[in-house]
Amino acid sequence: MAQWLRRWPEALVLGLAAWLRLTYAFGSHPVEDEYFELLALRGLTDHVLPTFPSGLFHQRGLAAWYTLAPLRYAFGEHIPLLRAGSIVLALLLLVLVMRWGERAAHRLVGLSAGLVLALHPAAIVNVPRVRFYGLFILATFLVGMFAWKSARAPHRPRAHIGLAIAFGLALFAHEEAVLLYPPLLMGLTLAGGKAYWRTRAAVWVQVALIAAVLARGGVELAANLQAVAPLGLGGTAKPYLEPFADVADKWGVYRPFYTSPPYLWLSLPFALASLLALLRVRRMPTLHARLVLFLALFPLTTLAFLVFLAGTSWREVRYMLFVDPFWVLAAMLGMWWLLNAMPRPRLRLAVFGAWVLFIAAPLWTPAWNAAHTIGTDWQRPFHFVAEHRQPGDRILTPLVQVCAYTFGTCDYYFREDGFEPYVIERDGAVVDRWVGAPLIQTPQALEALLRAGGRFWLVADGHQIGTRYRLPTQRLLMEQFTLQQTFPDGLRVALAEGWREPPTYTVAREPNLQSGDFTLRRFERTATERPAPPPLHVLLFWDFPRETATAWHTSLKLVRRDGQEVAHADSAPANGLIATNERPRLPLLDAKTIALDGLPPDYYRLDAVVYDPLTLTPQGERLAFEWLWIGQAPPTPPVGLTHRWHDGLVLKGADPLPAQAARGAPFTIQLYWGADAHPTRDWTASVQLLDAEGRLVAQDDHPPLYGFHPTSRWTPDATHVVDTYTLTPPPDAPAGEYTLVVLWYDPTTFERLSTTSGAEMAILGTLTLD
């Protein structure tokens, strides 16, 4: 009893690890991938084999499912209790790590390794899941333990048997365990030398290991036989091997983890001790040095494979999780070995303990945060659908595993990009591999489905909508689906109730206007030049930095020529289906509708504003991007004229000019302007009355519509601009014949714009002053 009481530090480490992992297990929602495993567990309890509702055999984590099966039988689908099974395996791993560290060096070494692993945030959020991590990491560590024992005592059969069983468990927990074989061979040679390979048991163990690899490969091949693009070696969608592809990018994923504090202080002694042990290999290194190098082989070879040989899709730090216990224990043993030169044992213990606290203390906050991670409630939107759906309603979603877990099945697997690894062919149709739901992958297929009639629910998160579907599909979703509810973490539920004819956009332009970080690349709008025009539909195309952290909203404003706002439409872009902070594909679509009832026929302007909906702070300046005529189309010029200026300005016509005018009395002239190219400047027009000597008698200068419609925003296909000019001849002007001319000039430099014939002005006609 006294001996067990002395183990209270180990009990504290185990208690801390258990509390952190149980806090996560009981407080967090299942992650997206857990629903696959929950479906497979259902299949195991119903059909003895872990199968999905599609009937496909689930090969990954095979050993783990049979480990969790008793809990599934005993407690049903109580997810926290199913997660508890993985936590038990994680605690057993810590016991083994602490035991090995104590036997190899000192009790403090084992305790320290256990403490760092107990506080490992990645382990806290990955191991306590209804997945394979718990068994996979434990079996991997057992492979190392039994390999070391069998190499050091090759005539003991238990270690060899344990090695074969542990390797088989690791392989059938996850196929990544095949990466253990190369360091295993090197480690056995390092630890046992030639003497190990001379034993018959060593040969039989290798036969067993190779047989396990072949058996696991056969299971993988059989499970992926129906896949359109298999996941296995040489698969086109997510291949395991792409030698030397994107090496710098892949290293950039792992480097920050191992070279940033506090793990940097583990990596440094790990690297130094491993290097020193390697340099001493030929000089009969100590047993301690051999063990450090033996343990280091597993994380080093795995990291080298992931960086230099693995497919570019396999680049996450969690892929190193199964060899992290070797890394931590090797670092602890390495530091202990490096401190071996200290003359005083107590000083050595003090320095080692301070170093461990220097690592463990900064881990407490991320460990706490990891344990209290809530995660996304993926089922909540499906529960919303369950409450509001009607008989005959169907569901479109990329989250078919959550849909099937909630409803038992799912109607359609809706995904346009990146679906290849997740589908199989069945009866001539492509369906998802988990549920067997038909794949909808193109806007044409989606349109045909919606045109067939009925109500369709769309369930997805904004990031999925913004990245897994291309622009035509996103456009179709905005036109046909109405957002019903938004949930935390960006989950959306939208509903399509029968086919809706989309707006007919007759005008499309590319203004490329910038407001802060946002750029309006393009817009499309419906026609407005008709009596009693229908609502104005405008589709905006925005570009912006994908890293933006704010869910910006936009406002479309309709402004009359006196500058007064007469209507507006404010909303999130993409009809609320995609937020700007969800890293969507660009450009991001933004549909707006403005009612035009009761507006008098006239010229109007469209402005766009990007703003923060919480503070109403604009992102940048207001963008005036379109000028349009609303109502019955303006009349055509009664008098046709064709005068052209450089920079694209065209005088298309005028109202009949007055034949005579009274001195001192104003008279008006109405001109019809257009453009045959995009003018580059904001020009000002000047209509002048000249006497017979060419002297100026009267004039009216102003930019088009008194600045409301600057020439730099004119386009060749726009409605002509009808502008009125008022001239008042002086009362003392001599009677006689005068000439009316018009010209354009730059109001900032007074530079005149010449006509295409080289003249400075165009003659409109003559009139008589009496």
N, C-alpha and C positions, 0 to 999 in steps of 0.2 A: 504493500500500500504506500509506504514511504517513497518507493521509487516512482510510482505513478504521480504522487503529489509533487515530486520534483519536476514533473513535466508540465507544470502550469504555464511556462512561456509558450510551449508548443500548443497547448490548449487555447491560449489567448489568440495565437495566430490563426488557428482553425476556427475559433469563434468569430474573429473579425472577418475572415473570408466567408464564413457561412452567413453572417449577418448582411454583408454587402450583397452577396449573390441572392439571398432570399428576399432582400428588399427590392432588388430588381425584378426577381421572378414574380412576386406578388403585386408589384406596383406598376409594372409597365404593360402596355398592350403588346400582343404578338407582332413581331416584325413581318414584313410582307412575305418573306420566304418561309416562315414557320407554317403558313397555311398549306403549302405543298406537303410538308411532313405530316401535318394533321390529317390531310386527305389520305396520305399513304398509310397512316396508322389505322384509319377507318377500314381501308382495304385489307390490312393485315388481320384485323379482328374478324372481318367478314369472310375472307377468302384464304386465310393462313399465310398468304404472301402479301407483301406491301405493294398494292396496286392502286393506281389512280382511278377515278370514276371513268376515265377513258378506256380502262382495261389495260393500260400500259404498265409494265413492271417497273417499279422504282428501285434502281440499282444503287443509288448513292445513299450511304448511311445504312446499308443493309443490316450490319451487325447491331447498329444502334437501335433500329426499330424493334428487334427482338429483345433487346435489353429493356426498352420502354414498354413493351407489350403488356407485361404483368400490371404495370401501373394503369395502363389504358383499360384493361379488364376490370381492375379493382375500383378505379375512380371515374371511369368514363372520360369525357373530354374536359375535365377540370384542368385548364392549362397550367396554373401555378403548380399543381401537384405533379403534373407530367414534367414540368421543368425541374422539380425537386430531384428527380432521378439523375439528371445531369449534374446537379450540385453535389450529390453524394460522390459521384465519380471525380469531380473537381477536388473535393476534400481529400479523397484517397490519394490523388496525385500529390497534393501538398505533403501528406504524410510521407510518401516515398521520397520526395525531394529532400525534406528535412532529414530523413533517415540516412540517405546516401551522403548528404553533405557532412553529417556528423561522423559517419564511419570513415569517410575519406580524409577528413581534416580535423574538424572541431565542431562541437555542438553549436557554437555561434555561427559558423558558416551555414549549417543547415537551417537554423532559425532565420538567418538573414535572407537566404534564398526563398524560404517560404513566405516571409513577410513581403518581399518585393512582388512575388507572384500573387499573393493575396490582394495587394493593392493595384494590380495591373488592370487599368481601365478597360482595355480591349478584352481581357478575359472576363471581366465582370459583366459586360454587355453581350458577349458572344456565347460563353459556355452555358449560362442558365437559360437555354432555349430548348424548345422541342426540336432539336436538331442533332447532328452527329458530333459536335465539337467535344463534348465531355468525354465520350468513349474514345474518340480519335486521338486527343491529346494524351489521355492516360495510356492507351495502347502504344503510342509512339514512345513515350517515356519508358515503358516496360521493355520495348525493343532495345533501347540503349542500356538499360540495367542488365537484362539477361545477356546481351552481347558482351558486356564487360565481364560479367561473371563467367560466361562460357569460355572467353578467351583467356582469363586468368586461371581457370580450373577446367581445362578441356575434357578431363576424364569424368566429370560429374554430369550425368545425363539430365538432371532436372533443369539445369540452366539451358541446355540445348533445346529441350522440349518447350521450356518457357519462351525462348526466343522464337521458335517456330509458331507457337500459338499467338504470341503478342504481335508478330509481324502479320499473321493472317487476320487478326482482329483489326489492326490498323488499316490494312488494305481494304477490308470489307466495311470499314467505317467511312473511308474516303479514298478515292483513287490516287490522291496526291501522295499517299504513303509510299508509292513506288519510288519517290525521290529519296527514301531512306536507304535504298539498296546500295548505291555507290558509296556513301559514307560508312555504311555498315561493313562493307568489304574492307575499306581502308582502315576502319577502326579495329576490326578483328585482327588484321595484320599488325597494326601498331601495338595493340595490347597483348596479343599472344605470340606474335612472331611466327617463325617457321614451325615451331612445335605445335601450334594450334592446327595448322593445315595438315600435319602428319596424322592427325587422329581421324578415325573412321566417322566419328560423330559429326565432325566438321563438314565432311562431304555430304552426309545424309541431311544435315541441316540446310545446306545450300540447295540440295535437291528439293527439299520441302519448300524453301523460300521461292525458288523458281516456279515450282508447281503452283504456289499461291498466286504469284504474279500472273501466270498463264490463266489460271482459273478466274482471277479478277478481270483480266482482259477479255475473256470469253463472255463474262456477265455483262461487261460494258458494251461489247459488240452486239450481243443479243438484244440488249435493252434499247440500243440506238438503231436497230436494223431498219425500222420503219421511218426514221427521221428524214425529212426532206434535205436537211443539211446537218449531218451528224456532228455531235460534239467531240467525237474522238479524234485521234491522230489523223491529220490531213483534212479534217472537216473544213468546209468553206466559210462557215459562219463564225464560229469561235474556236479556231484550231488551238490545240495545246502547244504546238511547236511552231515558232517563227524565228529561227536562229538569227541573232544579231539584228533584229528589227527594233527600231526605236530604243536603243540601249540607254541613251541619255535620259529619255523621258521616263523609262521604267526605273532607272536608278533614282531619278528625281522623286519618285513616289516613296521609296524606302529610306532614302538618305535622311530626310528631316527627322524621322522617328529615331534612328540610331545615333544621330550626331547632334541632337538637341538635348539640353538638360531637361529632366534629370537623367535620362537614359544614356546621355553622353558619358556620364561618370561610370556607367557599367561597361560601355563599349570600349573605353580606353584601356582599363586593365584586362578586359577580354582580349583585345587585339595584341597588347604588349605581351601578356603571358602566353598566348597562342604562338606568337612569333618566336619568343625565346624557347618554348618547348619544341617548335619545329626545328630551330637551329641546333638543338641538342639531340635530335633523333638518332644521329649516327654515333653519338658519344655516350650511349647507355644512359638515357635520361632517367631521373627518379620516377618512381611510380606516380607521384603527384603530378609531375610534368606530363607524363603519358596520359593521365586521366583528363587533364585540362585540354590537351590536344584532341583526345578522343571525343570529348563532349563538344568541342568547337567545330569538329568536322560536320556535324549535322546542320547547324544554322548556316555555316559558311557555304557548303555545297548547295543547300536549298536556295539561299540568296543568289548565288551565282547562276543557278538554273533559271530562276525567275527573271533575272536581269538580262541574261545573255541568250537564253534559249526559249523561254516561254512565249506563248502567243501574246499579242499586244492587248488582248481583252482581259488577261489575267494579271492585273497589276493593282493589288490592294494589300495593305499592310497585314490584314487579317490572314492572308495566305501564309504568313510566317508564324502564325500563332501556335501551330502544333510543335514547332521546334524552339519556341521561346523558353521553356523550362531548361533546355540544354544551354541556351545562351546565358540565362541568369545564373545557373549553377556553375558554369564554366567561369563566368566573371567573378563569382564569389571565391571559388577555389583558386583562380588566378591571382586575385588580390591577396589572398592568404599566403600564397606561395611567394609573391613578390615582397611581402612583409617579413618573410622568413629570416632575413638577415638582421632584423632588429635583435639586440642583445637581451632585452628584457621581455619576457612573455606578457607581463601585464601591460607594458607599453604597446606591444603588438595588438593585444586585445582592445585597448583603448582607441588606437588609431583605426583599427578595423571597424569597431562599433561606431565611431564618429563618422566614418565614410558611409556606412550603411544608413545612418540617420540622415546624412546629407542627401542621400538618394530617396529614402522613404518619405521624409517629411514633405517634399513638394508633391509627392504622389497622392497625398491624402485628399486634397481638394478635387482633383480630377476623378479619383476613385469614388468620392462621395457623390459628385455630379453624375457619374456613370450609374451608380446604384439607384439614384433617384430619377433616372431618365423615364419619362412617361411614354414617349413614342407616339406614333400615329394610330388612332383608332380606325383601322381600315374597315371594320364592319359597320361603323356608324352610318355611312351613307347608304349602305345596303339595307339597314334597318329602316331608314327613312323611306326607301323605295317600297319595302314590304308594307309599310303603313299606308302608302298612298297608291299603290298599283291597283289596276283593275284587271278583271279576267281578260286574258288575251294579250296583256302587255308583255313586251320583250325587253331584254337588257343587253346593251352593248357595252363592253368594258375590256380594257387590257388586264384588269384584275380578276381574271376568271377563277383563280384559286380561292379568293375571298368570296366571290359570288357563289361558287359551288359549295364552299363550307357553310355559307349562310342559308342557301336555298336548296342544296342538294344537287343542283345542276346549274348550268348557265346557258343562255341562248346563243350569244355570239362573242367570239374572241376578236376584239376590234383593235388592230394595231397595223400601222402602215410600214414603219421602218424598224428593222432589227428583230423581226418575228421569226426569221429562218431557223434558229436553233430550237425553237419551242413548238414546232408543228410537226405533224405526221400526216401521211396520206392514208385515207380510209374511204373505201368504196368510191374511188375517183374524186374525192373532195379533200381539201386541206383543212384539217382541224387542229386545235391545240392539243398538245401531248398530255395534258393533265386531265381535262374535263371532257374533251372530244367535241367542243363547241366549234361550229364552222367559223373559218377565218374570214373577216371582212378587212381587206387591206388597201382598197383603192376607192377614190371618190365615186367612181362609176358604180362599183358594187354597193356602196352606201346609198347612192341616189336610187338605184333600182329597188333596194330594200324599202326605202322610205316611200317611194312612189307606189309600192304595192299596197300601202295602207296600214293602218294600225298605229298604236302608240309605242314609242321606243324610249327607254330610259338610257341615258349615258351616264356612267359612273367612272370617274378618273380624277387624278389630281392635275392641277394646272401645269406642272412641269411635264407630265406625260403628254398632255394635249399640245403643249408648246414645242415638244421635241420629237415625239414619235409620229407626228402627222405633218405632212407637207402643206404648203400654202393652199392649194386647191381644196384639200380636205378640211383644213381649218376654216376656210371660207364657207364651205358647205355646212359645217357644224354651226357657225354663227348664224347662217341664214335659216336653218331648219330647227335648231334647238333653242329652247328658252331656259335660262338658268333658274332652277328651282330652289337650290339651297347651297350655301358654301359652308364647309366645315373647317375646323382647325387643320393646319398643315396643308392647306391648299386643296383639300378634297372637294369635288364638285358633283352635284347631281343636276342634270339637265333633262328636259323632256321635249320630244318631238311628237306632235299630235297631227299626223297626216302631212302630206306634202304641201309646202307653201311655195308659190311661185316667187322666185327671188326678184329683186328690183332689176330693172333694165338700165344699166349705166350707159349713158350716151356720150359722156365727156370724160376723158382721162388725160391727166397731165402729170408731169414730173417736175415740181418746183424746186426740190432739193433745198428747202429752207431750214435753217438751224435755230433752235431755241434752247439755250443751255446745252445739255448733253444730248438732246433729242433732235433728230433730223426728220423732217417730213419729206420722204422720198417721192411719194406718188399719192395721187388721190383720184377717185372716180366718183361721179355723181350722176343723178338722173336729170332729165330735161325739166325745165321750168317755164319755157316760153309757150304757154298755152293758157287759154281762159280757164279760170278756176283750177289752177295747177294742183296735182296731188301732193302729198307730203314729199319733201326733199330728202332723198337718201344719199348719204355721202360715205364713202369708204376710204379711210386714211391708212397709209402705209408708213409706219414709224421705224426708224433705226435709233438705237441707243446702246450704251455700254451694257453688255450682258451681266456685268457684275453689280449692277445697281441694286441697292438694298431696300429701296422704297417702292411700294406698290402705288405708282403714280396713277392719277386719273387724268382725263382729258375733257375739255369743254369745246364744243363747236358753237360759235356765235354768229348770228345773222345780223348784219349792221346795215342800216339805210344810209343814204348819201349824206345826211347831216351828222353822221357819226353816232346816232342813237342805236342801241341794241334793241332789236324787236323780237328776237327769239333765241333760244339756246338749247343745247342738249348736252348734259353732263353725265358721264358714266366712266366706269373702268373700261380700258380697251378690250377688244375681243368679246364684247357683250358680257364681260365678267368671267369668261371661261379661262382666260390666261392673264396672269398678273405680270407686271414688268419686272418684278423681283424673282421670277421663277425661271430665269435663264432660258427664255424661249428662242426658237428659231427667229431670225430676222429676215425681212421686216415683220413687225407685229401688226396684224390687222386691227382696225378700229372702226366699227360701223356706227353711224349716227343718223338719226331721223329728226327732221324739224317740220312741224305743221306750218303750212303757208296760208291758212284760211284768213280772209279779211285783209290781206296785204294789198295795197294799191300797186298797179303796174309801175315798175321803176327799176333802176339799177340798185343792186344790193351787193354786199361784200360778205365773204365768209372768213372768219378768223378762227384760229385754233390756239388753245392755251393748255399747257401741261402743268398740273399743280398737285401738291400734296393734299389728299383729302382730309387729313387730320388737322393740318395747320392752315390750309387754303393758301399756302405759299406757292407762287408760280415757280416752275423749274427754270424758266427763262423768259425772254420777251414774247409778247403776243405776236402770232404769225398771221398776217393778212395774206391769204394764198389764192383766193378766187373771187372774181367779179362776175356777176350774172344778172340777167334780166329776169324778173319774175312777173308773170302775167302774160296777157296778149302780146305777141311779139311786136317789137317796135316797127314802125312803118319803114318801108324801103325808101331810099332817096327819090324824091320827085324829079330832081334834076341829076342825071348821072354825070359824074366827073371821074377822071382818073389822073390824079396827080400823085407821084411817088417821090418820097424822100429817101435818102440813104438811111440806114439803120432800120428799114422795114416799115416806115410810116406811110400810110396810103390815105388820101382823101377820096372817098368813094362817091360822094355826092353832096347835094345841098338842097334846101328848100328854095323855091324861086326867089331870086334876089330882087330887092325893091328897085324899081326903075328910077325913082326920085325920092328925095328926102328933104325935110325942112331944116334949115340952119337953126341950131340951138335945140333941136328936138331929137331924142334918142330913137334909133331904129335897131332892129335885131336881125341877126343872120344865124341860121341853124345849119351846121355842118355835120356830115356823117363820116366818122373816122374808122379806120381799121388798120390791120398790119398784115404784111405778107411774109414777115419773119419776126423773130423775137427781138424787139428793141433792147439795146444794152443800157440806155440811160433814161432818166426821167426828164423828158423834154417839156418845155412850155410853148404853147401855141400863141401866136400874135396875129390878130386880124386887124389890118390897117387900112385907112382911107388916105390915098395919096392924091395930091393935085397934079396938074399937067406937068409941073416941073419935077415931080417925084418927091415933093416935100410932104412930110407927115402932117396930116390934118386931124385925124382921130384914130384911136386904137383901143382894143380890148385884149389884154394879155392875161392868160391864166392857164394852169395845167388842166388836163382833161377833167371835166366835172369838178373844177375847182380843187383839184388834188385828191379827189376821192378815188380816181382810177388812174394811177401813174402809168406812163407809157412803158416802163420797164417790165410791167406785168401783163402787157398785151400779148395775145397769141393769135396766130393766123386763123384759127378756127373759131374764135370768139365772136359773139354778137357785136355788130358795129356799135360804136359809141356815138350817141347823138348829143352834141354840145351846142350851147347857145352863146352867142357873142353879142354884146350891146355896144354900139358906138354912138357918140353924141358929137356931131360937128359943131364947132364954135359958132356963136351967133354972128360974128363978124366975118365969117368965111365968105370969100367972093362966090357969087353964083357961077355955075358952070358945071362941066363934066369932070367927074373924079373916078379914080380907079380903086377897086377893092382887091387887096392882096392878102395872102396868108403865108406865114413862115413859122419855123420852129427854131428854138434856141435853148441852149443850156443855161438855166437860171443862175448857176454858180459862176460860170465863166463868161456868159453872154456870147459864147461861140454859136454862130448860126449853123444850122444843118442845111446842107445844099440838097437840091432835088437831084434825081437821077440824071436829069439833063444838064446839070451843072449850075442852075440858077439858084439864087438865095431865097427866092419866094415864088409862089404860084399865083397867077392872076385869076381872080374869081369872076370879075366882070366890071362893068362901069355903072355909075348912077349919076343923076343930075341933082345938084343942090339948087333950090330956088328960094 
